[in-house]
């Protein structure tokens, strides 16, 4: 029993999508799962990201380090075939993938381009559906857990978040529909809406430093969160303690989401 407390993910297999560097929220999640005994698989896109991801993955003894562009079905098919071949099945999917063209994150939302809208929705929202579809048969009978990462810009207007806010709204709605679809197979699907954290993705948001300062000043706890907070909540959601939590968006933002103007 003592070992179960120390290693709640012993024997579990987790696929981590979206690690960019050591500051990534997905990396913090991966560390928490690894410390809990999970075996890990990582993806990367392109040589530049491979140089960052591979050393991190090797430091947690990853079984699989695989190239994947989530906007390409052939890449996803190959990735999940590799997981089936090496693991036979999987228990946890961490989806930390989002992208929008820089020009669509600046200026007025009304000027969002048709192609920019398509790209943001495809990579940031549809990729969750595409990966969940492929994970489903590998999670059957294993009480699987799927977690994706969102932000409060999905619910309220955050200047300069623009199309990404709309994509995150679609992502959160997808969580609910996937939870309904996969629930009969005891696969849970949840989103974590995190407060602003200094990551590579955040660097693409205009005036991000101002967002950090405002968050620290105006939240009930008067402090910003860390990537470790996201990792801790993810570990809880992946554990048996959260076995009846699904279709939810849980906030870890020092209370920012309860505030009005």
N, C-alpha and C positions, 0 to 999 in steps of 0.2 A: 504493500500500500504506500509505503514511504517513497518507493521508486516511482510510482505513478504520479505522485505530487511533483517530484523533481523533473521527471521526463514525461510530460503529458502527451507528447507526440512521438513517443518511441514506436518505431515501426510504420509511422505515417510517411507518405510521400507527397511533396509539395512542389508545384510548378510556379515559378516566380516570373512574371512578365513585367518589364518596365524598369529594371535597375539601370541607371545611367552612370552613377558614380557612388562614392561612399556617403554622400549626403542625401541620396534618394530615399524617399519614404519606403519604397519597396525593399531597399537594402536593410533598413531597420526591421521591417517585418521578417525578412529572411533570417536575420540574426536571432530574433526571438524564437522563431520556429526551430532553428538549428540548436539553440540552447535547450529547447524542449525535447530534443531527440529526433527531429524530423530529418529525413533524407531529402535533398533539394535538387531541383533542376532549374536552370536559368536560360533565358534567351537574350540575344543581342541582335542589333541590326547594323551591319556594316563593320568595316575594319576598325574605324575610330572608336566605336563603342565596345568592340571586342577587346581592345587594349585596356579599357577601363573595367569591363565586367569580368573577364576571365580571371585576373588575379584575385578579385573579391570572391568569385565563385569557388576558386581553388582553396581559398582560406577557410571555407566552411565545408570542404571535402565534397563538393557537388558531384553527383553521379552523372549529370547531363549538362552540357553547355552547348547550346544549339542556336544556329542562326535562324532568325524568323522575322519576316515583315508581315505584320498582322493584317495588312490590306491585301495580301495575296493568299487566296485559298490554297494554292499548291504548297506554300510555305507552311500553313497551318496543318494541312494534311500530313506533310512530312514530319513536322514536330510531334504530333500526337501519335503517329506511327512509331516514331522512335521511343516515345514514352511507353507505349504498349509493348514494344519489343524488349525494352530494358527492365521495365517495372511490372508489366502485366496489368497494372491498374494505378490509380492515384487517389489521393484523399483530399487535397487542398489545391485550389487555384487562386493565386493572387494576381489580380488584373490592375496594373498601375500604368495604363497606357493612355496618353492623350496628346493631341497635336492640333494646332491651327496655324495657318499662315500668319506671319508677323503683321502684315498689313491689315489683316482682319481683326487684330487685337488692338488696333489704334484707331483714333477718330470715331466717327459715328457708326453705330450698329447698322443703321439703314443702308450704309454703303457696302455691307458684306457682299462679296461676289458669289455668284451661283456655284462656281467651282470651289471657292473657299468654304462655303457651307457644306458642300458634299464631302470634302476632305475631312473637315473637322468632325462631322457626324460619323463618317466611315471609321476613322481611326479611333476616335474618342468614345463612341457609343456602340456602333455595330460590332466592333471587335470583341466586346463582351459577349454578345449573342453568339458570334462565330466560335469563340473559344469554349463557351459553355456547352454548345451543341456537341463539340468533339470530346469534351471532358465527361459528358453524361454517361456514355457507356463504360467508361473507365472507372467511374465512381459508384456504379451500381452495387448495392450491398455493402457499401463501405461508410455510409453516413457522411458523405462529402460536404465540404464547405467551400463556397466561392465568395471572394471578397473583392470589391472594386473600390476605387478612391474617387471621391467627389469633393465639392466645395460649395459654400453657401451661395455663390454666384448662380447656382442652379435654381435657387428659390427667390432671391432678391437681386435687384440691379446692383452690380459692382462695376463702376466705371472702368473702362479699359479691359474688362473681361469679355464683353461682347459675345461673339459666336461661341466661345468656350462655355459660357453660362448656359446657352441653349443646348449645347451638346451634353453638358452635365445634367441638365434637366431630363433629356432623353435617356441618359444613362441611369438615373435614379428610377425613372418609370420602367426601364428595362429590368431593373433589379426586381421590381414587384411582379412583373409578368413572368420572369424566369423562376422566381420563388414559387409561384403558383404551378407552373409547368413541371418543375423538378421536385416539388414537395412530396408527391406520392412515392418517389424513390429515395426519400430521406436525404435529399441534397439541399442544403440551405444556401441561400444567396442573400448577401447583405452589402451595404455600402457604408463607408466611413467618410464623413464630411469633416475634413480637417481644417483647422485654422491655418493662416499663412505660415509657411516654413521656408527658409532659404534653401531652395533646391535649384537644379539646373533648369527645370521647367519654369519655375517662378521667375527666373532671370529674364524670360521673354515677355513678362507683363510690365507695361509702362507704369512708372511710379510705384513699383513694388515696395520700396523702402518706406514710402508714405503709408502704405497699407499695414506694414509691420508696426509702425509707430502708432497708428490709430488703433490698431488691435490691442496693443499694450495699454493704451490710455483708457479705452472705452469699454473693455470687457469687464464683467463682474470680478474676475480674479486679478485683473490688472497685470497680466503677464502673457507672453506668447507661449505657444506650445513648442515642443521639440519633436523631432522624428521618432524619438524613443516612445513618446506618448502614443503615437500611431501604431508602433510595433506592439506595445502592450495591449492596446485594445484589439488589435488583430489576433493576437495570441488567445485572448479571451474568446473571441468570436469563433475561432477554429477549434476550441476545446469543447469538451462535453458539458461544461458549465453553461454553454449557450445553446444547448441542443434544441431548444424550442424558440430560438430567435431566428426569424427568416423574413425576407422581404422588407427589411428595415434600413433606414439611413440613420446611423448613429453619429452624433456630433462629438468631436473632441476639439474644442475651440475656445476654452476658458469661458464659455457661456455667451459668446458673441451672438449666437443665433436667437437668443431670447430678447435682445435689445431692440428698441425702436430707433427713432432718429437720434 
